[in-house]
Amino acid sequence: MVIFRYLHKLATHSNHPVIQQLENYAYLIRLDRPIGILLLLWPTLWALWIAAKGLPDVGVLLVFVFGVFFMRSAGCAINDYADRKVDGHVSRTQNRPIVSGKVSPKEALLVFIVLASCAFMLVLFMNALTIYLSFVGAALAASYPFMKRYHFLPQVHLGAAFGWAVPMAYAAQSNEITPLAWLLFLATVLWATAYDTMYAMADRDDDIKIGVKSTAILFGEADRIMIAIIQLMLIFTLLMIGNRAELGMFYYTGIFIAALFALYQQFLIRNRDAKLCIEAFLNNNWFGMAVFFGIVLDYFFNK
């Protein structure tokens, strides 16, 4: 992201402790890896465009774009706080800011509180229904990082946390939550469960050693089949959304392209290679983008 590159450049050419610490905070909230922002943003935009039938309110759109940034960043901070005693035992996370001592656990909590508060202040500009829904969203986001210690479905919990932006966005735009909004929520939960299971496949051996749980561990040798089943359920749900929202050719073309990306992801994870599992996870950005542009083009050309 532009903000991260600017901070990194400043930190490289400056020894000022404040600048150096700001860069550490940027790493804490993953500004160098914006994929999480995009994966949260796409379903939020799906919901806004469908709720508005193609022309969302500019104010609502801006609130949710910035809200996605704040909440995903806050989620990263609380995630690293929750995992501060296990990240050092996982090869992919052993250099994260808290583990390396660059950010203290108290600082991570403070970053979480500040960012979550910023998101809540944005929500206060929305209607009462959206504000009420935001409390559930905050609870889901704050609790998700701890769930891997208690059950094998933290990926589903992540899906619910990411997906809760859907009824919130729908309510902000239309001041109601219809069955269509809940279908969009279900699609987001299914999608997040699939792509986060791919992500968890890369850490499975380390996770087993340290005793944390995931769907990748739960599914075991059936992981690829289970992901394929979830992806098929996702595509079917998206087709139901198109039918209920009375969308047309452009939308279904977007779904077809998204399905091709899902097939490619299955190809990438076929040998369970850790790097390729991460690549499959990252490829989901294109899946979400394909669905979104299908929605936008359909409303634009068929309004």
Sine and cosine of phi, psi and omega as CSV:
sin_phi,cos_phi,sin_psi,cos_psi,sin_omega,cos_omega
0.00,0.00,0.43,-0.90,-0.04,-1.00
-0.87,0.50,-0.67,0.74,-0.02,-1.00
-0.87,0.49,-0.70,0.71,-0.02,-1.00
-0.91,0.42,-0.69,0.72,-0.02,-1.00
-0.88,0.48,-0.63,0.78,0.02,-1.00
-0.91,0.41,-0.71,0.70,0.03,-1.00
-0.89,0.46,-0.68,0.73,-0.01,-1.00
-0.89,0.45,-0.65,0.76,0.03,-1.00
-0.91,0.41,-0.68,0.73,0.05,-1.00
-0.88,0.48,-0.71,0.70,-0.03,-1.00
-0.91,0.41,-0.55,0.84,0.00,-1.00
-0.92,0.39,-0.57,0.82,-0.07,-1.00
-0.97,-0.26,0.18,0.98,-0.01,-1.00
-0.65,-0.76,0.63,-0.78,0.07,-1.00
-0.98,-0.20,0.17,0.99,-0.03,-1.00
-0.92,0.40,0.79,-0.62,-0.09,-1.00
-0.87,0.49,-0.55,0.84,0.00,-1.00
-0.91,0.42,-0.70,0.71,0.02,-1.00
-0.89,0.46,-0.69,0.72,0.01,-1.00
-0.87,0.49,-0.66,0.75,-0.03,-1.00
-0.95,0.31,-0.56,0.83,0.08,-1.00
-0.88,0.47,-0.61,0.80,0.06,-1.00
-0.91,0.41,-0.63,0.77,0.05,-1.00
-0.88,0.47,-0.64,0.77,0.06,-1.00
-0.91,0.42,-0.60,0.80,0.02,-1.00
-0.89,0.46,-0.64,0.77,0.07,-1.00
-0.92,0.38,-0.60,0.80,0.01,-1.00
-0.86,0.52,-0.68,0.73,-0.05,-1.00
-1.00,-0.09,0.21,0.98,0.12,-0.99
0.88,0.48,0.63,0.77,0.08,-1.00
-0.90,0.43,-0.37,0.93,0.05,-1.00
-0.98,0.19,-0.18,0.98,-0.01,-1.00
-0.73,-0.68,0.99,0.13,-0.12,-0.99
-0.98,0.22,0.10,1.00,-0.05,-1.00
-0.84,0.55,-0.62,0.78,-0.01,-1.00
-0.90,0.45,-0.59,0.80,0.05,-1.00
-0.90,0.44,-0.69,0.72,-0.03,-1.00
-0.91,0.41,-0.66,0.75,-0.02,-1.00
-0.92,0.38,-0.47,0.88,0.10,-0.99
-0.99,0.14,-0.53,0.85,-0.06,-1.00
-0.94,0.33,-0.67,0.74,-0.12,-0.99
-0.85,0.53,-0.80,0.60,0.00,-1.00
-0.90,0.43,-0.48,0.88,0.08,-1.00
-0.90,0.44,-0.68,0.74,0.04,-1.00
-0.93,0.36,-0.60,0.80,0.09,-1.00
-0.81,0.59,-0.77,0.64,-0.08,-1.00
-0.90,0.44,-0.68,0.73,-0.03,-1.00
-0.89,0.46,-0.71,0.71,-0.05,-1.00
-0.93,0.38,-0.64,0.77,-0.01,-1.00
-0.95,0.31,-0.66,0.75,0.03,-1.00
-0.88,0.47,-0.59,0.81,-0.03,-1.00
-1.00,-0.02,-0.03,1.00,-0.06,-1.00
0.83,0.56,0.65,0.76,0.16,-0.99
0.96,-0.28,-0.18,0.98,-0.04,-1.00
-0.63,-0.78,0.98,0.19,-0.04,-1.00
-0.92,0.38,0.46,-0.89,0.08,-1.00
-0.88,0.47,0.73,-0.68,-0.07,-1.00
-0.88,0.48,-0.65,0.76,0.01,-1.00
-0.89,0.45,-0.70,0.72,0.03,-1.00
-0.90,0.44,-0.68,0.73,0.01,-1.00
-0.86,0.51,-0.72,0.69,-0.02,-1.00
-0.91,0.42,-0.66,0.75,0.02,-1.00
-0.85,0.52,-0.69,0.73,-0.07,-1.00
-0.98,0.19,-0.50,0.87,0.09,-1.00
-0.90,0.43,-0.74,0.67,0.02,-1.00
-0.93,0.36,-0.59,0.81,0.03,-1.00
-0.89,0.46,-0.64,0.77,0.07,-1.00
-0.86,0.50,-0.71,0.71,0.01,-1.00
-0.87,0.49,-0.74,0.67,-0.04,-1.00
-0.91,0.42,-0.70,0.72,-0.08,-1.00
-0.96,0.30,-0.61,0.79,0.06,-1.00
-0.91,0.41,-0.66,0.75,0.01,-1.00
-0.91,0.43,-0.67,0.74,0.05,-1.00
-0.89,0.46,-0.63,0.77,0.02,-1.00
-0.88,0.47,-0.62,0.79,0.05,-1.00
-0.90,0.43,-0.66,0.75,-0.01,-1.00
-0.90,0.44,-0.73,0.68,-0.02,-1.00
-0.95,0.32,-0.49,0.87,0.05,-1.00
-0.90,0.43,-0.71,0.71,-0.01,-1.00
-0.93,0.36,-0.54,0.84,0.09,-1.00
-0.90,0.44,-0.71,0.70,-0.02,-1.00
-0.91,0.42,-0.56,0.83,-0.08,-1.00
-0.99,-0.15,0.24,0.97,-0.13,-0.99
-0.88,0.48,-0.41,0.91,-0.02,-1.00
-0.99,-0.10,-0.11,0.99,-0.01,-1.00
-0.89,-0.46,-0.38,0.93,-0.05,-1.00
-0.86,0.51,-0.52,0.86,0.01,-1.00
-0.93,0.38,-0.27,0.96,-0.01,-1.00
-0.99,-0.13,0.00,1.00,0.02,-1.00
-0.92,-0.38,0.83,-0.56,-0.13,-0.99
-0.84,0.55,-0.60,0.80,-0.07,-1.00
-0.96,0.27,-0.35,0.94,-0.12,-0.99
-0.88,-0.48,0.10,0.99,-0.14,-0.99
-0.95,0.30,-0.16,0.99,0.02,-1.00
-0.95,-0.30,0.24,0.97,0.01,-1.00
-0.91,0.41,0.43,-0.90,-0.19,-0.98
-0.81,0.58,-0.64,0.77,-0.03,-1.00
-0.95,0.32,-0.70,0.72,-0.01,-1.00
-0.88,0.47,-0.64,0.77,-0.02,-1.00
-0.98,0.18,-0.10,0.99,0.04,-1.00
1.00,0.09,0.12,0.99,-0.01,-1.00
-0.98,0.19,-0.42,0.91,0.06,-1.00
-0.74,-0.67,0.75,-0.66,0.00,-1.00
-0.99,0.15,0.38,-0.93,0.06,-1.00
-0.83,0.55,-0.63,0.78,0.02,-1.00
-0.91,0.42,-0.62,0.79,0.05,-1.00
-0.90,0.44,-0.66,0.75,0.01,-1.00
-0.88,0.47,-0.67,0.74,0.05,-1.00
-0.89,0.46,-0.66,0.75,0.01,-1.00
-0.90,0.43,-0.67,0.75,0.04,-1.00
-0.87,0.49,-0.69,0.73,0.03,-1.00
-0.86,0.51,-0.73,0.68,-0.04,-1.00
-0.89,0.45,-0.69,0.73,-0.02,-1.00
-0.90,0.44,-0.73,0.68,-0.04,-1.00
-0.93,0.37,-0.67,0.74,0.03,-1.00
-0.90,0.43,-0.60,0.80,0.04,-1.00
-0.91,0.41,-0.62,0.79,0.05,-1.00
-0.89,0.46,-0.68,0.73,0.03,-1.00
-0.89,0.46,-0.67,0.74,-0.01,-1.00
-0.91,0.41,-0.61,0.79,0.03,-1.00
-0.89,0.46,-0.58,0.82,0.06,-1.00
-0.91,0.41,-0.66,0.75,-0.02,-1.00
-0.88,0.47,-0.49,0.87,-0.02,-1.00
-0.88,0.47,-0.28,0.96,0.06,-1.00
-0.99,0.13,-0.12,0.99,-0.03,-1.00
-1.00,-0.07,-0.01,-1.00,-0.02,-1.00
-0.96,0.28,0.16,-0.99,-0.10,-1.00
-0.88,0.47,-0.63,0.77,0.00,-1.00
-0.86,0.50,-0.68,0.73,0.01,-1.00
-0.91,0.42,-0.64,0.77,0.02,-1.00
-0.90,0.45,-0.70,0.71,0.04,-1.00
-0.87,0.49,-0.67,0.74,-0.01,-1.00
-0.90,0.43,-0.48,0.87,-0.06,-1.00
-0.90,0.44,-0.46,0.89,0.01,-1.00
-0.92,0.39,-0.62,0.79,0.07,-1.00
-0.92,0.40,-0.68,0.73,0.02,-1.00
-0.86,0.50,-0.67,0.74,0.01,-1.00
-0.90,0.43,-0.65,0.76,0.01,-1.00
-0.90,0.43,-0.66,0.75,0.03,-1.00
-0.90,0.43,-0.70,0.72,-0.03,-1.00
-0.91,0.41,-0.64,0.76,-0.05,-1.00
-0.96,0.27,-0.52,0.86,-0.08,-1.00
-1.00,0.04,-0.43,0.90,-0.09,-1.00
-0.78,0.62,-0.76,0.66,-0.09,-1.00
-0.87,0.50,-0.36,0.93,-0.06,-1.00
-1.00,0.00,-0.20,0.98,-0.15,-0.99
-0.95,0.33,-0.43,0.90,-0.03,-1.00
-0.91,0.41,-0.17,0.98,0.05,-1.00
-1.00,0.01,-0.25,0.97,-0.15,-0.99
-0.90,-0.44,-0.47,0.88,0.00,-1.00
-0.51,-0.86,0.18,-0.98,-0.08,-1.00
-1.00,-0.01,0.19,0.98,-0.06,-1.00
-0.86,-0.51,0.66,0.75,0.03,-1.00
-0.90,0.44,-0.42,0.91,0.03,-1.00
-0.92,0.40,-0.59,0.81,0.06,-1.00
-0.93,0.37,-0.63,0.78,0.04,-1.00
-0.89,0.46,-0.65,0.76,0.08,-1.00
-0.88,0.48,-0.67,0.74,0.03,-1.00
-0.86,0.51,-0.65,0.76,0.04,-1.00
-0.92,0.40,-0.64,0.77,0.01,-1.00
-0.91,0.42,-0.73,0.69,0.04,-1.00
-0.92,0.38,-0.66,0.75,-0.08,-1.00
-0.93,0.37,-0.39,0.92,-0.05,-1.00
-0.91,0.42,-0.32,0.95,0.10,-1.00
-0.90,0.44,-0.40,0.92,-0.04,-1.00
-0.93,0.37,-0.84,0.54,0.04,-1.00
-0.89,0.46,-0.51,0.86,0.06,-1.00
-0.90,0.43,-0.74,0.68,0.00,-1.00
-0.91,0.42,-0.66,0.75,0.00,-1.00
-0.89,0.46,-0.69,0.73,0.01,-1.00
-0.92,0.39,-0.62,0.78,0.01,-1.00
-0.90,0.44,-0.59,0.81,-0.04,-1.00
-0.99,0.15,-0.65,0.76,-0.14,-0.99
-0.89,-0.46,-0.09,1.00,0.00,-1.00
0.88,0.48,0.50,0.87,0.09,-1.00
-0.36,-0.93,0.29,-0.96,0.08,-1.00
-0.84,-0.54,0.94,-0.35,-0.05,-1.00
-0.99,-0.11,0.19,-0.98,0.10,-0.99
-0.82,0.57,-0.52,0.85,0.05,-1.00
-0.89,0.46,-0.63,0.78,0.04,-1.00
-0.89,0.46,-0.63,0.77,0.00,-1.00
-0.95,0.32,-0.50,0.87,0.12,-0.99
-0.91,0.42,-0.66,0.76,0.06,-1.00
-0.90,0.45,-0.63,0.77,0.06,-1.00
-0.88,0.47,-0.72,0.69,0.01,-1.00
-0.87,0.50,-0.68,0.73,0.02,-1.00
-0.87,0.50,-0.65,0.76,-0.01,-1.00
-0.92,0.39,-0.66,0.75,0.04,-1.00
-0.88,0.47,-0.71,0.70,0.01,-1.00
-0.89,0.46,-0.71,0.71,-0.03,-1.00
-0.88,0.47,-0.75,0.66,-0.01,-1.00
-0.89,0.45,-0.62,0.79,0.03,-1.00
-0.88,0.48,-0.66,0.75,0.00,-1.00
-0.92,0.40,-0.79,0.61,-0.10,-0.99
-0.96,0.28,-0.51,0.86,0.02,-1.00
-0.97,0.23,-0.40,0.92,0.13,-0.99
-0.93,0.37,-0.63,0.78,0.09,-1.00
-0.86,0.52,-0.70,0.72,0.02,-1.00
-0.88,0.47,-0.68,0.73,-0.03,-1.00
-0.93,0.36,-0.43,0.90,0.05,-1.00
-0.88,0.48,-0.53,0.85,0.00,-1.00
-0.94,0.35,-0.44,0.90,-0.05,-1.00
-0.96,-0.28,0.10,1.00,-0.19,-0.98
-0.83,0.56,-0.73,0.68,-0.06,-1.00
-0.88,0.47,-0.70,0.72,0.02,-1.00
-0.91,0.41,-0.65,0.76,-0.01,-1.00
-0.89,0.46,-0.64,0.77,0.03,-1.00
-0.89,0.45,-0.66,0.75,-0.02,-1.00
-0.90,0.44,-0.65,0.76,-0.09,-1.00
-1.00,-0.05,-0.10,1.00,0.14,-0.99
1.00,0.06,0.34,0.94,0.10,-1.00
-0.99,-0.10,0.33,-0.94,-0.17,-0.98
-0.93,-0.37,0.39,-0.92,0.05,-1.00
-0.30,-0.96,0.26,-0.96,0.08,-1.00
-0.92,0.40,-0.50,0.87,0.03,-1.00
-0.88,0.47,-0.63,0.78,0.05,-1.00
-0.95,0.30,-0.68,0.73,-0.01,-1.00
-0.87,0.49,-0.70,0.72,-0.05,-1.00
-0.96,0.26,-0.47,0.88,0.03,-1.00
0.84,0.53,-0.77,-0.64,-0.04,-1.00
-0.93,0.36,-0.25,0.97,0.01,-1.00
-1.00,-0.03,0.21,0.98,-0.12,-0.99
-0.84,0.54,-0.73,0.68,-0.04,-1.00
-0.92,0.40,-0.63,0.78,0.02,-1.00
-0.91,0.42,-0.69,0.73,-0.01,-1.00
-0.90,0.43,-0.65,0.76,0.06,-1.00
-0.89,0.46,-0.66,0.75,0.02,-1.00
-0.89,0.46,-0.66,0.75,0.03,-1.00
-0.89,0.45,-0.69,0.72,0.02,-1.00
-0.89,0.45,-0.65,0.76,0.02,-1.00
-0.90,0.44,-0.64,0.77,0.05,-1.00
-0.90,0.44,-0.65,0.76,0.07,-1.00
-0.89,0.46,-0.62,0.79,0.02,-1.00
-0.90,0.45,-0.75,0.67,0.00,-1.00
-0.87,0.48,-0.68,0.74,0.02,-1.00
-0.88,0.47,-0.66,0.75,0.02,-1.00
-0.90,0.43,-0.65,0.76,0.04,-1.00
-0.90,0.43,-0.58,0.81,0.07,-1.00
-0.91,0.41,-0.65,0.76,0.06,-1.00
-0.88,0.47,-0.64,0.77,0.03,-1.00
-0.88,0.48,-0.71,0.71,0.01,-1.00
-0.87,0.49,-0.65,0.76,0.00,-1.00
-0.92,0.38,-0.70,0.71,-0.05,-1.00
-0.94,0.35,-0.56,0.83,0.00,-1.00
-1.00,0.05,-0.01,1.00,0.01,-1.00
0.85,0.52,0.69,0.72,0.06,-1.00
-1.00,0.07,0.29,-0.96,-0.14,-0.99
-0.85,-0.53,-0.55,-0.84,-0.19,-0.98
-0.84,0.55,-0.70,0.71,-0.06,-1.00
-0.89,0.46,-0.66,0.75,0.02,-1.00
-0.89,0.46,-0.74,0.68,-0.05,-1.00
-0.94,0.35,-0.46,0.89,0.13,-0.99
-0.91,0.42,-0.66,0.75,0.06,-1.00
-0.88,0.48,-0.64,0.77,0.03,-1.00
-0.91,0.41,-0.64,0.76,0.03,-1.00
-0.87,0.48,-0.70,0.71,0.02,-1.00
-0.90,0.44,-0.66,0.75,0.04,-1.00
-0.87,0.49,-0.64,0.77,0.02,-1.00
-0.89,0.45,-0.58,0.81,0.06,-1.00
-0.90,0.43,-0.63,0.78,0.07,-1.00
-0.90,0.45,-0.62,0.78,0.04,-1.00
-0.89,0.46,-0.65,0.76,0.06,-1.00
-0.89,0.45,-0.66,0.75,0.03,-1.00
-0.89,0.46,-0.62,0.79,0.04,-1.00
-0.90,0.44,-0.62,0.79,0.07,-1.00
-0.89,0.46,-0.61,0.79,0.06,-1.00
-0.89,0.45,-0.67,0.74,-0.04,-1.00
-0.90,0.43,-0.62,0.79,-0.09,-1.00
-1.00,-0.01,0.11,0.99,-0.14,-0.99
-0.85,0.52,-0.55,0.84,0.00,-1.00
-0.96,-0.27,0.10,0.99,0.03,-1.00
0.87,0.50,0.44,0.90,0.08,-1.00
-0.92,0.40,0.78,-0.63,-0.12,-0.99
-0.85,0.53,-0.71,0.71,-0.02,-1.00
-0.90,0.43,-0.63,0.78,0.00,-1.00
-0.96,0.28,-0.49,0.87,0.10,-1.00
-0.90,0.43,-0.65,0.76,0.07,-1.00
-0.91,0.42,-0.63,0.77,0.04,-1.00
-0.89,0.45,-0.63,0.77,0.05,-1.00
-0.90,0.44,-0.66,0.75,0.07,-1.00
-0.85,0.53,-0.75,0.67,-0.03,-1.00
-0.90,0.43,-0.53,0.85,-0.02,-1.00
-0.89,0.45,-0.31,0.95,0.00,-1.00
-0.91,0.42,-0.32,0.95,0.12,-0.99
-0.84,0.54,-0.66,0.75,-0.01,-1.00
-0.94,0.33,-0.55,0.83,0.07,-1.00
-0.86,0.51,-0.79,0.61,-0.02,-1.00
-0.89,0.45,-0.61,0.79,0.01,-1.00
-0.91,0.41,-0.64,0.77,0.00,-1.00
-0.88,0.47,-0.70,0.72,0.02,-1.00
-0.89,0.45,-0.70,0.71,-0.04,-1.00
-0.88,0.47,-0.74,0.67,-0.03,-1.00
-0.93,0.37,-0.48,0.88,0.13,-0.99
-0.88,0.48,-0.67,0.74,0.02,-1.00
-0.91,0.42,-0.75,0.66,-0.05,-1.00
-0.87,0.49,-0.74,0.67,-0.04,-1.00
-0.91,0.40,-0.60,0.80,-0.01,-1.00
-0.90,0.44,-0.71,0.71,0.01,-1.00
-0.94,0.34,-0.58,0.82,-0.04,-1.00
-0.91,0.40,-0.69,0.72,-0.09,-1.00
-1.00,-0.01,-0.22,0.98,-0.05,-1.00
-0.86,-0.51,0.35,0.94,-0.02,-1.00
-0.97,0.24,0.00,0.00,0.00,0.00
